[in-house]
Every structure is written in structure tokens, then in C-alpha cells.
């Protein structure tokens, strides 16, 4: 695929001027270890008045003048440094017309095959396979929908200029540049995407009344001249940070990971449960201040069967089409398929249902921990590192990811084991948890037809 060489950072002021992007006491500059970032051109401090309002002071430019993106004072630059939203110092202003425009930094978005191999070794193979499967489907759909357009048809099919690898790269660009705006939601904002992440950010982004994007200094924060202006990319797990941005925030206090759930192999209602749940069966583990917590709405539905009062029916919908409906204790709960933790709480066998759930999750966590410890060792990857086929920083990053996730998994396994024991202690007469569902379950032909 043909691509132009990336523009120099020196070209940004020209681009900004032509696109009405304004920088206030800031400029783009190479930063230590982060590539290009946004830095201040003068000392800025935002203090809080007694009434709680923020007051912005420019310790160098006392004439209330601001500089344009190229650092020169001009006609449009004479609007003063006190322009702000919610009494915060404005550092960057981007017109709403530019929102959703594409911008990227290739260093943080490229993923080579060796790096994928490293991620496989951390136990994320299922997530990677699902991701690449989804990208293949998106790419096929994109080609199909553009086939009637002469230019794109030639671009994709006749010349074969674009391949799935290009689509993967485009997706990586989007994921690494995408931000969630307060009003517009997920968007790409050129200029703003040059601000790097920090655990303790000095700025935040917002939308003004006209839909323009503004970067504002945080109240009570001093930013010396030449210091980088940082924003937060949000509270994400280490794996999410790697997948989206290509690095781990080692200062973050977020500890957790998400594991996929697989159906019981002999569950005749498995496909029906997946169909009605309309989500990805998963287990989200979180650790905060040493305390483990987990979320897995699907596991409660997963552990129930017909003998418990779970039933699937095929009924005629309001549009005349037949549709699959979910019933619990003779009540239609199709709209609450992800809320079975609450639905079972008044059932006489609620404790047994919960014991089933935590037993299943304990097995999932234990198996994943075992898989993580038995994957390819980093000693085996050392020859690749010495040969330059795997970058040392990526090797260290994945090693750290394995350590962090193994620690969470060990804590989760212990916590779930204690929950299983606690449930048994409350009622020692609880039956052993069946590893499979009771034999003889039948799925009606109507259900099979809807799922086909």
C-alpha cells in the first residue's frame, strides 16, 4: 500500500494555522521516551480562589497575549491567555469540524508478528484470535460494501493494493488515537491526540458550547516552561493499555484482567444461552487495596438448567417473526439475561447456584494460571532478542504483564477457593457440584431451528 513519508513536527504549526487549531503557550516537541508530545512555552500555574474558582496565571507573558501554533504573536493571537472553559486555562483549541479526522503515530501502533507471539505467551491467545477474526469480518464487509464504487473496487480487487494487514494497522491507529469526549463520545481529534498519557495528568479535554474541543489545565497545577502537558487515557488494565496504546502505565493502581468463559461441553442449552445473552461470556477480575472482586453475569446463566426452572421457548413476536425467549420460574426474563445474579437471590437453592458459579470460576482461574506458567519462557525468546527480531522493550513489557496478571490470578484463585469453602461451611449438606449437566436434557426442535 502506497504511503507518504510522515511530516516533520516542524510542519504542525502550518497545518494548525490552515485548520484553525490554536495553541496557547504550548507547542509540539520531541519528549524523552514518549516521542512527540505537547510542552509549555512559558510557566503556567492554575490556583484556586477562596470560592473554589480557578485563576490562571502566566508567569512569563504578563501582557495577556498568547502565541499561535508557530510561536509568533499575530492578529488572531491577541485574544489573551485568559480564554477558558469552566475557569481553567485553555492550552489547545480544535474546531469541531476536525473531530473524527484521522491522525496517528506509527511507533505506538505497529504490531509485528514477534510481538504477537509475545502476547500469545501471556495467555491472551483467545483474545487475539477473536480480535483478528473480527478484523477479518470487518475487512470483508468493507470490501463488499465498496465493490460497486469503481475507485475502491479497483483499489481492493484489481490492484490488490490493500490487504488485511493494512486494515489491522488502521484499526491500531484508531484504537491508539481514539478518545471519549464528554458529549460526542468516541472520536479522533487531531492535535489533541498528540498529548501523551500520564498517571497524574496536568490537563484534561472538554467540549465547549459550540462543539469545539479544548484542552484545559487542571486546577491547582503548576506547569513550568518546557514541561510536557499530559492527559489521562482512562483507568485501564495493563493488557488494555498494551492492546490500545502499546505501553503499560507502571504508576497505575488498576490491577485486573478479563478472561473468556467457555460453555460446559455437554450443555444442550449452550447455544441458546449464548444467543439470548448477546454478549461475550467473560470473567472480569479486579484487585483494589489487596481485595479481590469479580464480575461475570454470564456464569449464573451458564450454571442453570431446566431442572432449576430455566426454559427457552420460541414465540411469535410483535413483528410476526418467531423469536427465542428466555423464561425463569415461568417468568419471561429475556431482557434480563445478564441479571441472573439478582434473579436467583430469592430462590430456595440460591446458595447452590452461587456455589456452582464460584466453583466454575475457580476452575477457569486455576486453568488460566496454569497455562500462564507453562507458556513459552523468556529464556527461549532470548536468542530472538539478541538477533534483533524482538525489541528489548517489548520483551520487558510482556514479562511485566505476565508477572502482574499472574499475581492477580493467584489472588483470585485464593479468594474463589475461600468463597467455595465458605458456602460449603454454611451448609455442609450441599451436594457435590456436578462437572456436567444432568443427562437426558432435550432441546426442542423449535429452539434448534431459531439457533440454526
Secondary structure as UniProt FT lines:
FT   HELIX           9..11
FT   HELIX           12..18
FT   TURN            19..20
FT   STRAND          22..23
FT   STRAND          26..31
FT   TURN            32..34
FT   STRAND          35..40
FT   STRAND          44..48
FT   TURN            50..51
FT   STRAND          54..58
FT   TURN            62..63
FT   TURN            69..70
FT   TURN            76..79
FT   TURN            81..82
FT   STRAND          84..85
FT   TURN            86..87
FT   STRAND          88..94
FT   HELIX           96..98
FT   HELIX           106..108
FT   HELIX           113..119
FT   HELIX           120..124
FT   HELIX           125..146
FT   TURN            147..148
FT   HELIX           150..153
FT   HELIX           154..158
FT   HELIX           164..177
FT   STRAND          179..181
FT   TURN            182..184
FT   STRAND          185..187
FT   TURN            190..191
FT   HELIX           192..194
FT   STRAND          196..197
FT   TURN            199..200
FT   STRAND          203..207
FT   TURN            209..210
FT   STRAND          213..217
FT   TURN            219..220
FT   STRAND          222..223
FT   TURN            225..226
FT   STRAND          230..231
FT   HELIX           238..245
FT   TURN            250..251
FT   STRAND          255..260
FT   TURN            265..266
FT   TURN            268..269
FT   HELIX           270..277
FT   STRAND          282..288
FT   TURN            289..290
FT   STRAND          291..295
FT   HELIX           297..302
FT   HELIX           306..308
FT   STRAND          310..316
FT   TURN            318..319
FT   STRAND          322..328
FT   TURN            329..330
FT   STRAND          331..332
FT   HELIX           334..336
FT   TURN            337..338
FT   HELIX           340..343
FT   TURN            344..346
FT   TURN            348..349
FT   HELIX           350..374
FT   HELIX           378..386
FT   TURN            387..388
FT   HELIX           392..426
FT   TURN            428..429
FT   TURN            439..440
FT   HELIX           445..451
//
